[in-house]
Amino acid sequence: MKVLLDENFPLHLLSVLRSSGVEADHIITLDWRGVPDSVIRERVTGQDVLSVMQDVEFLTAVVEPFALVLVSRVRQSRPIGERVSIWEQAVRQLLSESGEDRLFELGDDGQLFPWRETAG
């Protein structure tokens, strides 16, 4: 499974993932910067992708283009090294596990949990 990082994530995370053997791309390196989320979803439809985003809209507007969606809630105020480490661990965990859940949130503490839509 390929990992696709949204443009809000540092390119350093891409480098860390690739250097550890993860097949990954970044919106910036694909020259998709500024492309609307709906277009990104269309471009990867049918591909085996773990999409790492910070946009909650990906949790509520998914139309089956992604194998997995991870929305990060990790605070930008954390040092960059801590954020990269938290994101890398979450990506590795999702790539190594299989289950029915396809939509996940990543808490600031590094905990992954399946996203559940709530009423209201």
Backbone as CSV, one residue per row, in Angstrom:
resi,resn,N_x,N_y,N_z,CA_x,CA_y,CA_z,C_x,C_y,C_z
1,MET,0.837,-1.173,0.000,0.000,0.000,0.000,0.888,1.244,0.000
2,LYS,0.521,2.202,-0.832,1.254,3.459,-0.926,0.670,4.465,0.065
3,VAL,1.531,5.330,0.599,1.116,6.398,1.504,1.128,7.708,0.721
4,LEU,0.058,8.491,0.869,-0.026,9.807,0.252,-0.152,10.844,1.355
5,LEU,0.850,11.734,1.453,0.853,12.784,2.467,0.281,14.067,1.887
6,ASP,-0.619,14.693,2.630,-1.187,15.963,2.215,-0.118,17.051,2.291
7,GLU,-0.371,18.171,1.631,0.624,19.236,1.558,0.919,19.883,2.907
8,ASN,0.084,19.670,3.917,0.318,20.242,5.246,1.412,19.517,6.023
9,PHE,1.823,18.373,5.551,2.832,17.590,6.252,4.227,17.939,5.732
10,PRO,5.216,17.943,6.630,6.572,18.306,6.205,7.171,17.263,5.262
11,LEU,7.954,17.734,4.315,8.634,16.826,3.394,9.594,15.905,4.143
12,HIS,10.018,16.324,5.323,10.892,15.466,6.139,10.198,14.141,6.468
13,LEU,8.892,14.171,6.703,8.154,12.932,6.968,8.219,12.013,5.758
14,LEU,8.089,12.573,4.563,8.208,11.778,3.345,9.574,11.101,3.296
15,SER,10.608,11.845,3.582,11.973,11.312,3.573,12.142,10.195,4.597
16,VAL,11.610,10.399,5.797,11.706,9.386,6.856,10.990,8.104,6.434
17,LEU,9.790,8.241,5.898,9.039,7.059,5.479,9.751,6.313,4.359
18,ARG,10.203,7.052,3.351,10.893,6.411,2.231,12.180,5.738,2.676
19,SER,12.931,6.375,3.561,14.211,5.797,3.993,14.010,4.530,4.821
20,SER,12.813,4.360,5.358,12.537,3.143,6.123,11.779,2.105,5.297
21,GLY,11.702,2.345,3.961,11.135,1.335,3.085,9.663,1.479,2.766
22,VAL,9.033,2.551,3.231,7.617,2.758,2.944,7.490,3.449,1.589
23,GLU,6.627,2.935,0.733,6.362,3.579,-0.548,5.437,4.765,-0.283
24,ALA,5.940,5.969,-0.513,5.181,7.167,-0.155,5.357,8.263,-1.194
25,ASP,4.334,9.105,-1.292,4.350,10.307,-2.116,3.803,11.451,-1.290
26,HIS,4.004,12.649,-1.784,3.567,13.858,-1.109,2.879,14.735,-2.144
27,ILE,1.829,15.397,-1.752,1.093,16.275,-2.664,2.040,17.252,-3.365
28,ILE,3.024,17.767,-2.642,3.961,18.736,-3.226,4.852,18.081,-4.274
29,THR,5.383,16.893,-3.988,6.276,16.237,-4.945,5.527,15.738,-6.180
30,LEU,4.223,15.556,-6.039,3.392,15.167,-7.180,2.936,16.386,-7.973
31,ASP,3.309,17.571,-7.505,2.909,18.838,-8.122,1.395,19.023,-8.077
32,TRP,0.789,18.617,-6.953,-0.648,18.764,-6.749,-0.958,19.839,-5.717
33,ARG,0.002,20.681,-5.375,-0.209,21.720,-4.363,-1.384,22.596,-4.783
34,GLY,-2.302,22.832,-3.846,-3.452,23.683,-4.105,-4.608,23.009,-4.820
35,VAL,-4.428,21.746,-5.189,-5.490,21.011,-5.872,-6.600,20.715,-4.849
36,PRO,-7.864,20.951,-5.203,-8.963,20.670,-4.265,-8.991,19.197,-3.849
37,ASP,-9.436,18.974,-2.607,-9.524,17.610,-2.078,-10.335,16.701,-2.984
38,SER,-11.407,17.227,-3.561,-12.256,16.398,-4.425,-11.472,15.892,-5.638
39,VAL,-10.583,16.698,-6.176,-9.771,16.297,-7.322,-8.736,15.255,-6.889
40,ILE,-8.156,15.448,-5.718,-7.189,14.464,-5.199,-7.875,13.110,-5.049
41,ARG,-9.085,13.118,-4.484,-9.823,11.859,-4.325,-10.047,11.196,-5.684
42,GLU,-10.420,11.979,-6.674,-10.646,11.429,-8.017,-9.367,10.836,-8.599
43,ARG,-8.232,11.508,-8.394,-6.961,11.067,-8.979,-6.471,9.754,-8.394
44,VAL,-6.853,9.455,-7.167,-6.363,8.219,-6.552,-7.444,7.150,-6.429
45,THR,-8.587,7.399,-7.038,-9.671,6.427,-6.998,-9.181,5.081,-7.523
46,GLY,-9.478,4.051,-6.772,-9.116,2.704,-7.184,-7.701,2.292,-6.822
47,GLN,-6.912,3.197,-6.284,-5.548,2.860,-5.890,-5.526,2.402,-4.439
48,ASP,-4.550,1.605,-4.102,-4.371,1.102,-2.743,-3.535,2.125,-1.978
49,VAL,-4.227,3.066,-1.305,-3.572,4.230,-0.726,-3.983,4.436,0.726
50,LEU,-3.010,4.798,1.555,-3.264,5.333,2.891,-3.061,6.830,2.765
51,SER,-4.129,7.592,2.870,-4.076,9.037,2.732,-3.953,9.656,4.114
52,VAL,-2.892,10.437,4.320,-2.632,11.070,5.613,-2.949,12.557,5.451
53,MET,-3.958,13.004,6.154,-4.496,14.351,5.999,-4.664,15.031,7.350
54,GLN,-4.959,16.309,7.291,-5.377,17.049,8.473,-6.775,17.606,8.274
55,ASP,-7.374,17.325,7.136,-8.695,17.845,6.781,-9.788,16.881,7.221
56,VAL,-10.605,17.322,8.165,-11.707,16.500,8.657,-12.680,16.164,7.530
57,GLU,-12.733,17.012,6.500,-13.634,16.760,5.378,-13.392,15.392,4.740
58,PHE,-12.166,14.894,4.846,-11.872,13.574,4.282,-12.593,12.467,5.044
59,LEU,-12.962,12.726,6.279,-13.688,11.725,7.048,-15.165,11.713,6.691
60,THR,-15.681,12.858,6.309,-17.117,12.955,6.061,-17.471,12.916,4.586
61,ALA,-16.483,13.054,3.701,-16.781,13.129,2.266,-16.107,12.027,1.464
62,VAL,-15.706,10.972,2.121,-15.019,9.893,1.416,-16.003,9.173,0.498
63,VAL,-15.578,8.974,-0.736,-16.410,8.288,-1.721,-15.664,7.056,-2.219
64,GLU,-15.110,6.282,-1.318,-14.395,5.048,-1.611,-13.139,5.170,-2.462
65,PRO,-12.454,6.314,-2.491,-11.240,6.325,-3.293,-10.031,5.798,-2.547
66,PHE,-10.073,5.823,-1.250,-8.904,5.472,-0.462,-9.089,4.140,0.244
67,ALA,-8.019,3.399,0.337,-8.060,2.196,1.158,-8.199,2.593,2.617
68,LEU,-7.426,3.584,3.030,-7.445,4.072,4.406,-7.304,5.589,4.409
69,VAL,-7.914,6.231,5.407,-7.737,7.669,5.603,-7.347,7.880,7.053
70,LEU,-6.280,8.642,7.256,-5.821,9.002,8.594,-5.839,10.516,8.691
71,VAL,-6.640,11.036,9.620,-6.692,12.473,9.845,-5.961,12.767,11.150
72,SER,-4.951,13.601,11.045,-4.103,13.920,12.187,-4.680,15.054,13.022
73,ARG,-4.670,14.852,14.325,-5.044,15.888,15.296,-3.806,16.305,16.106
74,VAL,-2.639,15.943,15.609,-1.386,16.280,16.305,-1.175,17.790,16.181
75,ARG,-0.957,18.436,17.316,-0.816,19.896,17.340,0.436,20.362,16.610
76,GLN,0.281,21.407,15.835,1.408,21.999,15.121,2.397,22.660,16.078
77,SER,1.994,22.899,17.303,2.894,23.515,18.279,3.932,22.522,18.818
78,ARG,3.736,21.239,18.580,4.735,20.239,18.979,5.995,20.426,18.138
79,PRO,7.153,20.126,18.698,8.380,20.182,17.892,8.264,19.247,16.683
80,ILE,8.843,19.661,15.574,8.733,18.923,14.319,9.178,17.464,14.459
81,GLY,10.241,17.227,15.205,10.725,15.858,15.397,9.701,14.974,16.079
82,GLU,8.998,15.516,17.084,7.954,14.758,17.776,6.800,14.440,16.831
83,ARG,6.389,15.454,16.037,5.283,15.231,15.108,5.635,14.167,14.076
84,VAL,6.823,14.254,13.509,7.244,13.271,12.505,7.263,11.874,13.115
85,SER,7.756,11.758,14.321,7.804,10.455,14.993,6.397,9.899,15.228
86,ILE,5.485,10.734,15.694,4.106,10.308,15.940,3.453,9.867,14.629
87,TRP,3.624,10.667,13.577,3.021,10.327,12.288,3.614,9.041,11.720
88,GLU,4.938,8.903,11.807,5.579,7.694,11.275,5.057,6.454,11.985
89,GLN,4.962,6.497,13.315,4.468,5.342,14.071,3.031,5.003,13.689
90,ALA,2.202,6.027,13.505,0.804,5.780,13.132,0.707,5.153,11.749
91,VAL,1.483,5.658,10.804,1.486,5.096,9.447,1.917,3.643,9.495
92,ARG,2.989,3.358,10.205,3.474,1.971,10.308,2.421,1.059,10.925
93,GLN,1.743,1.549,11.957,0.714,0.749,12.608,-0.422,0.441,11.634
94,LEU,-0.881,1.434,10.900,-1.971,1.201,9.961,-1.557,0.301,8.805
95,LEU,-0.318,0.420,8.360,0.149,-0.436,7.263,0.307,-1.886,7.699
96,SER,0.562,-2.104,8.983,0.799,-3.464,9.462,-0.470,-4.165,9.935
97,GLU,-1.513,-3.414,10.191,-2.755,-4.001,10.685,-3.793,-4.052,9.575
98,SER,-4.630,-5.028,9.648,-5.756,-5.049,8.720,-7.022,-5.174,9.545
99,GLY,-8.035,-4.540,9.097,-9.308,-4.576,9.810,-10.388,-3.969,8.947
100,GLU,-11.556,-3.902,9.508,-12.692,-3.378,8.758,-12.715,-1.856,8.723
101,ASP,-12.179,-1.212,9.760,-12.211,0.241,9.808,-11.316,0.818,8.723
102,ARG,-11.786,1.876,8.071,-11.029,2.523,6.992,-10.711,3.977,7.301
103,LEU,-11.426,4.578,8.260,-11.243,5.979,8.606,-10.718,6.082,10.029
104,PHE,-9.611,6.808,10.193,-8.972,6.907,11.502,-8.614,8.342,11.829
105,GLU,-8.601,8.619,13.127,-8.078,9.873,13.637,-6.851,9.546,14.475
106,LEU,-5.899,10.459,14.449,-4.686,10.324,15.243,-4.679,11.446,16.255
107,GLY,-4.766,11.079,17.529,-4.789,12.075,18.590,-3.426,12.696,18.812
108,ASP,-3.410,13.798,19.511,-2.161,14.501,19.807,-1.201,13.634,20.609
109,ASP,-1.750,12.662,21.335,-0.915,11.768,22.142,-0.389,10.579,21.332
110,GLY,-0.697,10.528,20.027,-0.216,9.442,19.184,-1.138,8.243,19.128
111,GLN,-2.275,8.319,19.791,-3.218,7.206,19.785,-4.089,7.242,18.535
112,LEU,-4.192,6.093,17.901,-5.060,5.929,16.736,-6.415,5.422,17.191
113,PHE,-7.462,5.967,16.618,-8.774,5.417,16.906,-9.656,5.534,15.675
114,PRO,-10.511,4.534,15.463,-11.428,4.582,14.325,-12.350,5.781,14.459
115,TRP,-12.597,6.448,13.348,-13.496,7.589,13.344,-14.922,7.095,13.297
116,ARG,-15.729,7.680,14.142,-17.152,7.348,14.170,-17.927,8.635,13.997
117,GLU,-18.780,8.661,12.984,-19.611,9.838,12.774,-20.652,9.907,13.881
118,THR,-20.799,11.100,14.440,-21.790,11.295,15.487,-22.857,12.248,14.996
119,ALA,-24.059,12.031,15.447,-25.171,12.898,15.038,-25.026,14.258,15.688
120,GLY,-25.455,15.297,14.960,-25.494,16.640,15.509,-24.191,17.287,15.458
